[in-house]
Amino acid sequence: MRILVTALLSAIVMLSISCKKDSKDDAQRRKYVSMKLDNRVYLVDNPKGTIYAPNLTDNNPNNDYPRLEITGQTYTGDVITMAMAAPSLPFTPGAYPATKTGNGMSIVLNSVYANTLVSTGSSDFVIRITRIDNMMVEGTFSGTLADQSAEGGPRSVQDGAFRAIITQVGQ
């Protein structure tokens, strides 16, 4: 009887140890861009984050500041790109409004009908970096995007969030 009880306790302990799952750790490892655009949810898995170092050696003024781009594609083929610019490296947590040069978002909608949405000219679109280190960036975004089609009006982005692994390259 003692052997049976010992075997049962050992089995219960082994099952409880092997079935334990750390959901917080899984959530921290997931890379994504998610948002609600006009009450439709869009999700990108494993977006690419790239920091472009400034290039002061040429005559192009558009690459004289550090840029952070996060790009990804939904499973239906929609392409989401966010861009942030900083006066100098490193990027820091904070707000990156579309009213400042180099900051903004574009979405190429391929799943419903071919169309492009951009934050250019938006006074309320903002990307917020909440955490950044040498490997990962995460944050939120929201605001109004302009529909580039002839009949399109402003489109509202809500509940935007992202987390991506970042790499640094030269321009």
C-alpha positions, 0 to 999 in steps of 0.5 A: 500500500505504501508503494502505491501511495508513493507512486501516486504522489510521485505521478501527481508531482511529476504531472503538476511540474510538467504541465506548469506553463508560465503565461507571462513569459509567453506573453513577453516573448510574443512579437506583434502589431495589433490595432482596431481600424474602423472596428475591424481588428488587424494583427501582424505576427513577428514584425520587423523593427529596424533602427537606421543610423543617421548618414551625415556623409551625403547631401540627402537631408532626409537621412540625417537623423536616426529612424526607427521603422516597424514593418509587418504583414497581416495574414491577409496581405495588409502591410503596416509600417510605422516610422519614428525619428529622433534627434539623436540615438538612442531612442527613448520612451515617449510620444512621437506625433505624426505632426513632426517630420519622420513620424507616422504610419502607413497601411496598404490594405490588400485584403478588402480592396487595394487602398493606402492609409497614411498619417500625413497631415493628421493632427492627432495620430501619435506613436508612443514608445513605452519600453525600449532597450537594445533588443526590443521595442514596445508601445502603443499608437492611435489617431486618424489616418487619411484614406488616399482613395478618391472617395475615402475619408478619415479612418480611425485607428484605436487600441494600437499596440506593438512589440518587435525585436529591433536591429540597427543598420546604417543608411 
